[in-house]
Amino acid sequence: MSDRLTIAIVGGGPAGLTAAVILQRNGFDVTLFDEESGDSERSQGGSLDLHADSGQEALRRAGLLQQFRNVARHEDQKSRMLNYRTGEIEGDMPGPEGEMDKPEIDRGELKTLLRNALTPETLQWGHKLHYVDYGLEKNHGLMFRNGRRYEADIVIGADGAWSRVRSYLTPERPRYTGITFFEGWINEPSGHINRIAGKGTAFSFGGTEALVTQRNGGGRICVYAAMKRDADMIDQIVLRQDITAYVRNSYNGWDSSLQAVINATGDYVRRPIYSLPVDFCWVPRPGITLIGDAAHLMPPVGTGVNLAMLDASDMALALCEASHPLNGLRYAETLIMERARDIMPAALSGFQDWFCEKE
């Protein structure tokens, strides 16, 4: 069956890449389309911790687990909590060890690992999806902004938060959570900032503001200044003044050691946090489906990439193992939607708890 199936995956993030690797290794004709013109087109984002029962399991299914463990940062799994008024450490938690460890890897490095497992022409850069010309059960036409048309029997939407593929399954769109992250980087952190950040991730919560630092490869530190703000307020602030100045001023009441982290960071980039509803689902249509953020966008609480990669491997294996591919697709969709419904309520409520008022 596989040699007669053409599969198009839209979106070249970890989910799309994972699905492509497994499908290709099982003999499917798979092409992966990404809208960026190349791998370094935009920021790759911060470091990722891959969980043993999800992200790492997906890599095991793809035959890449040992390669991942060879390059992952096993030393950066610790986390700590800092008091926002004093800067003192309130909790210092060692990372998990052994079979349940969650080693870190930079997003760009993970994508490179997956991409290198594909044949050279599998990933097609510069393909921004314009629309899908939907067939009844096969021969779906994908029309891209660059004028290219591609025919596929199965279309997998791994195209993230603002998925174009999702719009052919449901009118539901992500909703603003009320939280905006401002992301910045410290490329050469001082000794003081290294002590604050520790070996992994450090958190500090101050009511309507939070601060997260995350150790990345090469000694760099990613800083997230997170704020509970109305969308209109953020828009007005961005129009009215420099984002970096606004971020720094928002932490004036914080301990000076934590302000030093904020002030050491270069230009901040605004990243409003959106989520799909906790009960999100879609009515299946033969031959078109979703994985990853396209299927269950949620706040960044350490679950998203792991769930996305597990989705990808479940979908790919279901297509490989089913007596008929559309049966496999339906089975995997049900699994993906049910799993997300179990996880999303806690992810959303836990994220909002970051911004409880402090005494």
C-alpha positions in Angstrom: 0.0 0.0 0.0 2.8 2.5 1.0 4.3 2.6 -2.5 1.0 3.9 -4.0 0.5 6.5 -1.3 1.7 10.1 -1.6 1.9 12.0 1.7 2.3 15.7 2.0 3.3 17.2 5.4 2.9 20.9 5.8 5.2 22.4 8.4 8.9 21.6 9.0 9.0 21.8 12.8 9.8 18.8 15.1 6.4 17.3 14.6 6.5 17.4 10.8 10.1 16.2 10.6 9.4 13.3 13.0 6.5 12.1 11.0 8.4 12.4 7.7 11.4 10.4 9.1 9.2 7.5 10.2 7.1 7.4 7.1 10.1 7.6 4.8 11.9 4.8 6.6 8.8 2.7 6.1 8.7 3.2 2.4 6.1 6.0 1.9 6.5 8.7 -0.7 6.5 11.7 1.6 7.3 15.4 0.9 7.6 18.0 3.7 6.8 21.6 2.9 8.0 24.5 5.0 7.3 28.2 4.4 10.7 29.5 5.4 13.3 29.9 2.8 15.9 28.1 4.8 16.7 26.7 8.3 18.0 30.0 9.7 15.3 32.2 8.4 14.0 33.1 11.9 14.7 32.5 15.5 14.6 28.8 16.4 13.3 29.5 19.9 14.7 28.2 23.2 15.9 24.9 24.5 13.6 21.8 24.6 13.5 19.1 27.3 12.5 15.8 25.7 10.6 13.5 28.0 11.3 9.8 28.1 7.7 8.7 27.4 6.9 11.2 24.6 9.6 13.1 22.8 12.3 10.5 23.4 9.9 7.7 22.6 9.1 9.4 19.2 12.8 9.5 18.5 13.2 5.9 19.4 10.5 5.0 16.9 12.3 7.1 14.3 15.6 5.3 15.0 17.3 8.4 16.3 17.2 8.1 20.1 20.9 7.3 20.6 21.9 10.1 18.3 19.8 12.5 20.3 21.3 11.3 23.6 24.8 11.7 22.2 24.3 15.4 21.6 21.7 16.4 24.3 22.7 18.4 27.3 22.1 16.0 30.2 23.6 18.5 32.7 21.0 21.3 32.1 17.9 19.5 33.6 17.8 21.3 36.9 15.2 23.9 37.9 14.9 26.5 40.6 12.5 29.0 42.1 13.6 32.5 43.0 11.8 35.0 45.2 11.0 38.0 43.1 11.5 40.5 46.0 14.8 39.2 47.4 16.3 37.2 44.6 16.9 34.3 47.0 16.5 30.7 45.9 13.3 29.3 47.4 13.7 25.9 45.8 16.4 24.1 43.9 15.3 20.9 42.2 17.7 18.4 40.7 16.8 17.1 37.3 15.4 13.6 36.8 17.9 10.8 36.3 18.1 7.4 34.6 15.3 6.2 32.4 13.1 9.2 33.2 15.6 11.9 32.5 14.6 14.9 30.3 17.8 16.1 28.6 17.9 19.4 26.9 18.5 20.2 23.2 18.3 23.4 21.3 15.3 23.5 18.9 17.6 24.1 15.9 19.8 21.2 16.8 16.8 18.9 17.2 15.5 19.9 13.8 18.9 19.4 12.2 19.1 15.9 13.7 15.7 15.0 12.2 16.3 16.7 8.9 19.6 14.8 8.4 17.7 11.5 8.6 15.7 12.4 5.5 16.7 12.1 1.9 17.9 15.4 0.4 14.8 16.4 -1.6 12.2 15.5 1.1 12.1 19.0 2.6 11.0 21.7 0.3 11.8 25.2 1.6 9.9 28.3 0.5 6.5 26.7 0.3 3.8 28.8 2.1 0.5 27.0 1.8 -2.2 29.1 0.0 -5.1 26.7 -0.1 -6.1 23.0 -0.2 -8.2 21.8 -3.1 -9.9 19.0 -1.2 -10.7 15.7 -3.0 -13.2 13.1 -1.6 -10.7 10.5 -0.4 -7.4 11.2 -2.3 -5.7 13.5 -4.8 -5.9 16.5 -2.6 -4.3 19.5 -4.3 -2.0 21.8 -2.3 -1.5 25.2 -3.8 1.4 27.2 -2.6 2.1 31.0 -2.7 5.1 30.4 -4.9 2.7 29.1 -7.6 3.5 25.4 -7.2 0.8 22.8 -7.0 1.3 19.4 -5.4 -1.1 16.4 -5.4 -1.2 14.1 -2.3 -3.3 11.2 -1.1 -2.9 12.3 2.5 -2.2 15.8 3.9 -0.8 16.1 7.4 -1.0 19.6 8.9 2.0 20.2 11.2 1.9 23.9 10.5 1.6 25.2 14.0 -0.5 27.7 15.9 -2.0 29.4 12.9 -2.4 26.3 10.8 -3.8 26.7 7.3 -4.6 23.0 7.1 -6.7 23.3 10.3 -9.0 25.8 8.6 -10.2 23.0 6.3 -11.3 20.9 9.3 -12.7 23.5 11.6 -13.3 27.3 11.9 -11.9 27.3 15.4 -9.0 29.6 15.9 -6.5 30.1 18.8 -7.5 32.5 21.6 -5.2 34.9 23.5 -4.5 33.6 27.0 -4.0 37.1 28.4 -0.3 36.5 28.7 2.5 37.9 26.6 6.1 36.7 26.6 8.9 39.0 25.7 11.9 36.9 24.6 15.5 38.1 24.8 18.9 36.5 24.8 22.1 36.9 26.8 24.9 35.5 24.6 27.8 36.0 27.1 26.3 36.0 30.6 28.3 37.3 33.5 29.2 35.2 36.5 26.3 36.8 38.4 23.7 36.0 35.8 25.1 32.4 35.5 24.6 32.0 39.2 21.0 33.2 38.9 20.2 31.0 36.0 21.8 27.8 37.4 22.1 24.6 35.4 18.7 24.5 33.6 15.7 26.7 34.1 15.0 29.4 36.7 11.6 30.8 37.5 10.4 33.8 39.5 6.8 34.9 39.9 5.6 38.3 40.9 1.9 38.5 40.3 1.2 40.1 36.9 4.8 39.5 35.9 7.1 36.4 35.8 10.7 35.9 34.8 12.0 32.7 33.3 15.7 32.0 32.3 16.7 29.0 30.3 20.1 27.6 29.7 20.8 27.0 26.1 23.7 25.5 24.1 27.0 27.4 23.9 26.4 29.0 27.3 23.7 31.3 26.0 20.7 32.1 28.2 17.2 32.7 26.9 15.2 35.2 29.0 11.4 35.3 29.0 9.8 38.3 30.6 6.2 37.1 30.9 3.3 39.5 31.7 -0.4 39.4 32.2 -1.7 42.1 29.9 -4.7 42.8 27.7 -3.9 42.4 24.0 -5.0 46.0 23.3 -2.7 47.3 26.1 0.3 45.5 24.6 -0.5 46.8 21.1 -0.6 50.3 22.4 2.6 49.9 24.3 4.4 48.6 21.2 3.1 51.5 19.1 4.0 54.0 21.8 7.4 53.2 22.9 10.4 50.9 22.7 9.5 47.3 23.8 12.8 46.8 25.6 12.3 49.9 27.7 8.8 48.8 28.6 10.0 45.4 29.7 12.7 46.8 31.9 10.3 49.3 33.5 7.8 46.6 34.3 10.2 45.0 36.7 11.1 48.1 38.7 9.7 46.6 41.9 11.7 43.4 41.6 15.0 42.5 43.4 18.0 44.2 41.8 19.7 40.9 41.0 16.7 39.8 38.9 16.5 43.3 37.3 20.1 42.8 36.3 19.0 39.8 34.2 16.3 41.8 32.6 18.7 44.7 31.8 21.5 42.4 30.5 19.2 41.1 27.7 19.3 42.6 24.3 16.3 43.6 22.2 13.1 41.8 23.3 10.7 40.2 20.8 7.0 40.1 21.7 5.4 36.6 21.7 1.7 36.7 22.7 0.6 33.3 24.0 -2.4 31.7 22.4 -4.2 28.5 23.0 -6.9 26.4 21.5 -9.9 25.6 23.7 -9.5 22.7 26.2 -12.3 20.7 24.4 -11.0 21.4 20.9 -11.6 18.7 18.3 -12.5 18.5 14.6 -14.8 16.5 12.5 -12.5 14.1 10.5 -12.3 14.3 6.7 -10.7 11.5 4.8 -7.1 12.1 3.9 -6.5 15.3 5.8 -5.4 15.6 9.5 -3.5 17.5 12.1 -0.6 17.0 14.6 1.2 19.1 17.1 0.3 22.7 17.8 -2.1 22.6 14.8 -4.1 20.0 16.7 -3.8 21.2 20.3 -2.0 24.6 20.8 -1.4 25.2 24.5 0.8 27.4 26.6 4.6 26.7 26.9 4.7 24.6 30.0 7.1 21.9 28.7 4.5 19.7 27.1 4.0 21.1 23.6 7.0 19.7 21.6 6.8 16.3 23.4 3.2 15.9 22.6 3.8 17.1 19.0 6.5 14.5 18.4 4.4 11.8 20.0 1.5 12.8 17.8 3.8 12.5 14.8 5.1 9.1 15.6 1.6 7.8 16.4 0.2 9.1 13.2 3.1 7.7 11.1 3.0 4.3 12.7 -0.8 4.1 12.4 -0.5 4.8 8.7 2.3 2.1 8.4 0.4 -0.6 10.3 -3.2 -0.2 9.3 -4.8 -2.5 6.7 -6.1 0.7 5.0 -4.4 4.0 5.5 -7.6 6.0 6.1 -8.4 3.6 9.0 -5.0 4.3 10.4 -5.5 8.0 10.1 -8.8 7.9 11.9 -7.3 5.8 14.7 -4.4 8.2 15.2 -6.7 11.3 15.1 -8.9 9.8 17.9 -5.8 9.1 20.0 -4.4 12.6 19.5 -7.6 14.4 20.3 -8.3 12.3 23.4 -4.8 12.7 24.7 -4.9 16.5 24.3 -8.2 16.8 26.1 -6.7 15.0 29.0 -3.6 17.2 29.2 -4.8 20.7 28.2 -6.9 21.6 31.3 -4.0 21.2 33.6 -1.6 22.9 31.2 -3.9 26.0 30.9 -4.7 26.2 34.6 -1.1 25.7 35.6 0.1 28.4 33.3 -2.5 30.9 34.7 -1.3 30.0 38.2 2.0 31.7 37.3 0.2 35.0 37.5 -1.6 34.7 40.8 -1.4 37.9 42.9 1.5 37.8 45.5 1.2 39.0 49.0 
